[in-house]
């Protein structure tokens, strides 16, 4: 089980355990969203989600989303983020940032000498990162795991 490293009202951060393997069957040809495919009778390929989703195990963490600021990006309250701390921040990427004592997940916007944390929900205001803010791009979101 993953270890909870930090909890806040915005996001909970967990360590990623990648020393286990779990091979699960996968339909390699894709799954039709229209008519059923007879290919489901011939599932014989497997996938290990640790290997598929986590490229840098020692730098990867999970984060549980709390809130709705990224709903228009398809990230909802309760979703599980896979966060890679080894990746460099890039304009337009969704990142987990530490600002003034709290973790938050936002799309980062870098323009000239400014950094903005952009929500993906019109009900939330962008956050301009200033020189007085205690700020760090903690990691880049690489995947989102949803429950339905």
C-alpha positions as CSV (number, residue, x, y, z in Angstrom):
1,X,0.0,0.0,0.0
2,X,1.2,3.5,-0.8
3,X,2.4,5.7,2.1
4,X,0.6,9.1,2.5
5,X,3.3,11.8,2.5
6,X,1.3,14.9,2.7
7,X,-2.4,15.9,3.1
8,X,-4.0,19.2,2.5
9,X,-7.4,20.5,1.5
10,X,-6.3,20.6,-2.1
11,X,-4.4,17.3,-2.7
12,X,-3.1,14.3,-0.8
13,X,0.3,13.0,-1.9
14,X,1.3,9.3,-1.7
15,X,4.5,7.4,-2.5
16,X,4.3,5.1,-5.5
17,X,5.1,1.4,-4.8
18,X,6.6,0.0,-8.0
19,X,8.4,-3.1,-6.7
20,X,5.5,-5.4,-7.4
21,X,4.2,-6.7,-10.6
22,X,0.6,-7.4,-11.6
23,X,0.1,-8.7,-15.1
24,X,-3.5,-8.0,-16.3
25,X,-5.1,-9.2,-19.5
26,X,-5.4,-6.5,-22.2
27,X,-7.2,-6.4,-25.5
28,X,-4.4,-5.2,-27.7
29,X,-6.6,-4.4,-30.8
30,X,-8.7,-1.8,-28.9
31,X,-12.2,-1.9,-27.6
32,X,-15.0,-0.9,-29.8
33,X,-17.4,1.7,-28.4
34,X,-19.9,0.7,-31.0
35,X,-20.8,-3.0,-31.7
36,X,-19.2,-5.8,-29.6
37,X,-16.0,-7.3,-31.0
38,X,-15.4,-11.1,-31.1
39,X,-11.7,-10.3,-30.2
40,X,-12.7,-10.4,-26.5
41,X,-12.7,-14.2,-26.8
42,X,-9.0,-14.2,-27.6
43,X,-7.4,-12.1,-24.8
44,X,-3.9,-13.6,-24.3
45,X,-1.7,-10.5,-24.0
46,X,-1.1,-8.9,-20.6
47,X,0.1,-5.5,-19.3
48,X,1.8,-4.5,-16.1
49,X,0.4,-1.0,-15.2
50,X,3.5,-0.2,-13.1
51,X,5.6,-0.6,-16.2
52,X,3.1,1.1,-18.5
53,X,2.2,4.2,-16.3
54,X,5.4,4.8,-14.4
55,X,8.6,5.7,-16.3
56,X,10.7,7.0,-13.4
57,X,9.8,4.9,-10.3
58,X,12.0,6.7,-7.8
59,X,10.5,10.1,-8.8
60,X,6.9,9.0,-9.1
61,X,4.1,9.7,-6.7
62,X,0.3,9.6,-6.6
63,X,-1.9,12.5,-5.7
64,X,-5.7,12.3,-4.9
65,X,-7.5,15.3,-6.3
66,X,-9.7,17.4,-4.0
67,X,-11.9,19.9,-5.7
68,X,-13.1,20.9,-9.1
69,X,-10.6,23.4,-10.5
70,X,-9.4,21.0,-13.3
71,X,-12.9,19.6,-14.4
72,X,-12.7,21.0,-17.9
73,X,-9.4,19.0,-18.4
74,X,-11.3,15.9,-17.4
75,X,-9.8,15.8,-13.9
76,X,-12.4,15.5,-11.2
77,X,-12.6,15.4,-7.4
78,X,-11.4,12.0,-6.2
79,X,-9.3,11.2,-9.3
80,X,-5.8,9.8,-8.7
81,X,-2.9,11.6,-10.4
82,X,0.3,10.0,-11.3
83,X,3.0,12.7,-10.8
84,X,6.6,12.5,-12.1
85,X,9.0,14.7,-10.2
86,X,11.8,14.1,-12.7
87,X,10.2,15.9,-15.6
88,X,10.9,19.6,-16.3
89,X,8.0,22.0,-16.1
90,X,6.8,23.1,-19.5
91,X,4.2,25.6,-20.6
92,X,0.8,24.0,-20.9
93,X,1.5,21.0,-18.7
94,X,-0.6,20.1,-15.7
95,X,1.6,20.2,-12.7
96,X,1.3,19.7,-8.9
97,X,2.7,22.9,-7.4
98,X,3.6,23.9,-3.9
99,X,2.6,27.5,-3.2
100,X,2.6,29.2,0.1
101,X,2.3,26.0,2.2
102,X,-0.3,24.2,0.1
103,X,-0.2,21.7,-2.8
104,X,-2.4,22.5,-5.8
105,X,-2.8,21.0,-9.3
106,X,-3.1,23.5,-12.2
107,X,-2.0,23.9,-15.8
108,X,1.2,26.0,-15.8
109,X,1.5,29.0,-18.1
110,X,4.9,30.4,-18.6
111,X,5.3,33.6,-20.4
112,X,8.5,35.7,-20.3
113,X,9.3,36.2,-16.7
114,X,5.8,35.2,-15.4
115,X,4.3,32.0,-14.2
116,X,0.6,31.5,-13.9
117,X,-1.3,28.6,-12.4
118,X,-4.3,28.2,-14.7
119,X,-7.5,26.4,-13.6
120,X,-9.5,24.4,-16.0
121,X,-12.8,25.7,-14.6
122,X,-14.4,29.1,-15.2
123,X,-15.4,29.3,-11.5
124,X,-11.8,29.6,-10.4
125,X,-9.4,32.5,-11.0
126,X,-5.8,32.1,-12.3
127,X,-3.0,32.5,-9.8
128,X,-0.1,34.7,-10.7
129,X,3.1,33.5,-9.0
130,X,5.0,36.4,-7.6
131,X,8.4,36.9,-6.1
132,X,6.9,36.9,-2.6
133,X,5.3,33.5,-3.0
134,X,6.9,30.4,-1.6
135,X,6.6,28.4,-4.9
136,X,7.8,25.2,-6.4
137,X,6.7,23.1,-9.3
138,X,6.7,19.8,-7.4
139,X,6.0,17.5,-10.3
140,X,4.3,17.0,-13.7
141,X,1.0,15.0,-14.0
142,X,1.6,12.2,-16.5
143,X,-1.7,10.2,-16.1
144,X,-5.0,10.4,-14.4
145,X,-6.8,7.3,-13.0
146,X,-10.6,7.7,-12.7
147,X,-13.3,5.8,-11.0
148,X,-16.8,5.6,-12.5
